[in-house]
Amino acid sequence: MRYPRIHKAKVTDNTTLVIKFDNQEVKKYDIRKLWHIPMFSLLKEPAFFKSFKVEQGGYEIIWNKDIDLSEYELWKYGTVVEDELDLL
């Protein structure tokens, strides 16, 4: 199964990503659920959390060579945003 790819993303606060996928659906993803995993502990730092980029092709969001989130993770575990006018 092919999951929608990431079209664009932004941070809305110190713990939430809002992702627009290539199928036009918008989801929110709260990264606090990852904080217990040692490799994601840097995401607790607001400046680092905001420093991501969307990988070319939309397959993942990348912070550095060790920290990334796939389009699958963001799509499957994100929460649908009904009114995205102010988000993206």
N, C-alpha and C positions, 0 to 999 in steps of 0.2 A: 504494500500500500504506500502511496506517495502522500506525504504530509505537505500542507501548504508551506511555502518558503517565506522567509522574513522579508518583507518589503522595506519597512523602516521601523525604528524603535526609539523610544526616549524614556528618560527617567522622570517620574512625577514627584517623587520624594526620595528619602534616603533608603528605601527598601523596595520600591515598586518600579518594574519595567512595564511600559505599555508597548505592545507590539502590533503592528499592522502587517497582516500576511498578504501574500499575492492573490488570495481569493477575496480580498477586501474585508475580511473579518478582523476584528480588533479584540485583543485579549490583554488582561493584566496578569502579571506574574510577580508574586511576593517572594523575594529571595531569602527572607528570614528562615524559611523551612530548610535552607541549605547550610545555615550557619554552624550546625553541629558537625558538619563534615570538614575536617581540617583543611583540605585544599581550597575550600570556599571562605575561609575565615577572613581573608583580606576584603571581602565584599562588605564587611561591617564598617569599613572606612568610607565615608561618603564621597570623598574625592576620588578614590580608586573605583568605587562602584559606578560613578558617573563617567569613567574614562573608557567605556567599551566602544567597540565598533561592530558593525554588521559585516560578516564575512561575505566576500564577493560570491554571488550565487544565492545568498540568503539561507545557507544551511545552518548557520550558527551565529551567536553573539560571542565575541572574543574580548577578554580583558588582557590576557597575556598568554604565553605559550602553554601555561598549565591550567588556566581557568577559562572555561567556555561553557555555553549552554546550547544544545542543539535545537533545531526547529521542532523536533519531535517533543522534547521536554517542554518547551514553551507552549506548543499547541495542545498537547495532551493534558497538562496540568495548569494551564492558564485559565483564568476566569473570563468569560465573555463580557465585553463592555457593550452595553446597549446604546449609550449616547456618547460617541467619541469626539464630538465637535470640539471640546476643549482640550482633548488629550493629544491629538496628533495634528 
